[in-house]
C-alpha cells in the first residue's frame, strides 16, 4: 500500500452538478430522472451502511471536486429509493471527516420513517472545519461497526483522497482493516493502482460522468445484500 504521495490531486467536476453549498444547509432537491435500478427486497441478514463524507476545501471549494455539494443530494436519493422498500434491520449512518459533528447521524433504519433522520446529516456540518484527515471519522466508523456485530457492515467513503493525515499509510491500513466491506467513491481524481488495498471496491467519479453517478455508486452498496436487486448501468 503506497503512501499518500501516490495519490493525485483533484479535478473540477462539471457545473451541471446542482446542490447547496451553504454549510449546515441540507442539499436542495436535484434532478432524479436518472435510473438507479431495482432495490429488490430487504436483506435476509441485518445490514449497516455508513456513508462518510470528505468536506475539505479540495472537495467543496470553487475549484474542488464537488463545489455545489451535489454528492449529498444524490446520496439522499439513493437512500430514499431503498427506504421505500426498506426494513428496520437495515441501518444507515452518516459521518463526516469532521467527526464528531452536528452532521453525524447514528445508525437509523433505512425506512420511510427513518429517512428524514438520515437526510438531516446530508450537508456540510456547520461546526466542521473542513479537515482533510480521514483518521477520526474512520475510527468512529469502526466503533459503530463494532457496536453492531450482528450487522453486515459497509463503509462508503466519498472523498478525493487528497489526505493530510499525519501518518497516511497507517490510516489507509486502518481503512483496509475495517470490520466489513469498504467502498471508496473517489471524486474527481485517479488513485494509483496500489494506493488502496485490493479488497476495497473503488468507483471513480469523473467530470464526464452523467448525473446520478454518485447516487448509483452508493445504491450499489445499499442493495448488495438485497435479493432481487440490480443496479442500472449508466447510459
TATAQUI-V714516 format. One record per residue. N is the residue number from 1. RES is the residue in one small letter. PHI is phi as a letter, one per 40 degrees, with the letter a starting at -180 (* if undefined). Layout:
# TATAQUI-V714516
n & res & phi
N & RES & PHI
N & RES & PHI
This chain:
# TATAQUI-V714516
n & res & phi
1 & x & *
2 & x & c
3 & x & c
4 & x & c
5 & x & d
6 & x & c
7 & x & c
8 & x & c
9 & x & c
10 & x & c
11 & x & b
12 & x & c
13 & x & c
14 & x & c
15 & x & c
16 & x & c
17 & x & c
18 & x & b
19 & x & a
20 & x & b
21 & x & c
22 & x & c
23 & x & d
24 & x & g
25 & x & b
26 & x & d
27 & x & c
28 & x & c
29 & x & c
30 & x & b
31 & x & c
32 & x & b
33 & x & c
34 & x & c
35 & x & c
36 & x & b
37 & x & h
38 & x & b
39 & x & c
40 & x & g
41 & x & b
42 & x & d
43 & x & c
44 & x & c
45 & x & b
46 & x & c
47 & x & b
48 & x & a
49 & x & b
50 & x & b
51 & x & c
52 & x & b
53 & x & b
54 & x & c
55 & x & b
56 & x & c
57 & x & d
58 & x & c
59 & x & b
60 & x & c
61 & x & c
62 & x & d
63 & x & b
64 & x & c
65 & x & c
66 & x & a
67 & x & c
68 & x & b
69 & x & f
70 & x & c
71 & x & d
72 & x & c
73 & x & c
74 & x & c
75 & x & c
76 & x & d
77 & x & c
78 & x & c
79 & x & d
80 & x & c
81 & x & c
82 & x & c
83 & x & c
84 & x & c
85 & x & b
86 & x & c
87 & x & a
88 & x & c
89 & x & c
90 & x & b
91 & x & b
92 & x & b
93 & x & a
94 & x & b
95 & x & b
96 & x & b
97 & x & d
98 & x & c
99 & x & b
100 & x & c
101 & x & a
102 & x & c
103 & x & c
104 & x & c
105 & x & b
106 & x & c
107 & x & d
108 & x & b
109 & x & d
110 & x & c
111 & x & b
112 & x & d
113 & x & c
114 & x & c
115 & x & c
116 & x & c
117 & x & c
118 & x & c
119 & x & c
120 & x & c
121 & x & c
122 & x & c
123 & x & a
124 & x & c
125 & x & c
126 & x & c
127 & x & b
128 & x & c
129 & x & c
130 & x & g
131 & x & c
132 & x & b
133 & x & c
134 & x & c
135 & x & d
136 & x & d
137 & x & c
138 & x & c
139 & x & c
140 & x & c
141 & x & c
142 & x & c
143 & x & c
144 & x & c
145 & x & c
146 & x & c
147 & x & c
148 & x & b
149 & x & c
150 & x & c
151 & x & b
152 & x & c
153 & x & c
154 & x & b
155 & x & b
156 & x & b
157 & x & b
158 & x & b
159 & x & a
160 & x & c
161 & x & g
162 & x & c
163 & x & c
164 & x & b
165 & x & c
166 & x & d
167 & x & b
168 & x & d
169 & x & c
170 & x & c
171 & x & c
172 & x & c
173 & x & c
174 & x & c
175 & x & c
176 & x & c
177 & x & c
178 & x & d
179 & x & c
180 & x & i
181 & x & c
182 & x & b
183 & x & b
184 & x & c
185 & x & c
186 & x & c
187 & x & c
188 & x & g
189 & x & a
190 & x & b
191 & x & c
192 & x & c
193 & x & c
194 & x & b
195 & x & c
196 & x & b
197 & x & d
198 & x & c
199 & x & c
200 & x & c
201 & x & c
202 & x & b
203 & x & b
204 & x & c
205 & x & b
206 & x & b
207 & x & c
208 & x & c
209 & x & c
210 & x & c
211 & x & d
212 & x & h
213 & x & c
214 & x & c
215 & x & d
216 & x & c
217 & x & c
218 & x & c
219 & x & d
220 & x & c
221 & x & c
222 & x & c
223 & x & b
224 & x & d
225 & x & b
226 & x & c
227 & x & d
228 & x & g
229 & x & c
230 & x & a
231 & x & b
232 & x & c
233 & x & c
234 & x & c
235 & x & c
